[in-house]
């Protein structure tokens, strides 16, 4: 049988994510590849307690089909949680999605026709690129500087009349950086009057490591003026702050967009699993979510500090990086003489994996970077793995 696939199949890059997850879950390897929470950090006992104490009526609700836009009780709890964080929940509506990647896919479906241009950062989250390219978009990257997107490049590339701008201002995946408040303000001013929706992807926003970073990293959706706030389509997730297995995320968007998102979602999966929504609702209502986030922030900060110290100790001084103030990742520029693909081959042979920077290039081009994550590694493992990478780099130089 010779299958004739659609045009968009040629642009699929899902194999990169699949390969990364395969490497990240191997038991015989030190993996700095996966952007996933450590299994040992999950609030298993707390969730078991919630499940055991749920009344029959709630179990009936949890095991049944639910509303496409989200279970009402969960939406109410999520709305209150977001309101405390300054989000404009009265002028926007929530749509629950099965992971934030589904939210990006739905937004792509709403706005992109074949060959439309979408502006993203360079580097960029591979899932976002895959979503846009699956609708045959022309993805154009705008370089990042140390404090956010390059504003002059953005101005120039707006001349391409893009349909969307996709940004990850907080603890960027893969670059690890946080946009400065000044850079966010500049971004909004450049986008003012363009009528181009801004997708603000914020999966890591709650994982800041100090109060100064908290002030700097407030999502644009929380403080933009009413005109610009309606131009921002905000996407959040429970994957990094509770459980990726819940497949639970949300979009906070203007009512017109929310209505179209719900209609589009009906053709995809009808509803996000209600059992995930009910468990998350109870976890939030009990106050345990905020307690849990405080706990994991401290653990991730210790792991960040451990990896930073190990990089300083073992990597050649010519390797450069930005010290992350939150999130999961170091984004390291290779020194002269070190080819990242050769480094990868040598490192795998010694039991260590990371992610090649080309994975995060909008056109998958080699760029001389690697991404290493510290989120699901104990400190002794971080030390051992970074030592192997550092010594291998020095040997290649």
Secondary structure, DSSP 8 states (H G I E B T S, - for coil): ------GGGGG--HHHHHHHHHHHT-TTSEE-------GGGS-HHHHHHHHHT--HHHHHHHTS---TT--HHHHHHHHHHHHHTT--TTSSEEEEESSHHHHHHHHHHHH--TT-EEEEEES--HHHHHHHHTTT-EEEEEEEETTEE-HHHHHHHGGG--SEEEE--SS-TTT-----HHHHHHHHHHHTTS--EEEEE-TTTT-BSSHHHHHHT--HHHHS-HHHHTTEEEEEESTTTT-GGG--EEEEE-HHHHHHHHHHHHTTTSS--HHHHHHHHHHHHTTHHHHHHHHHHHHHHHHHHHHHHHHHHHS-TT-EE---SBSSEEEEE--TT--HHHHHHHHHHTTEE-EEGGGGSTT----SEEEEE-TT--HHHHHHHHHHHHHHHHHH-
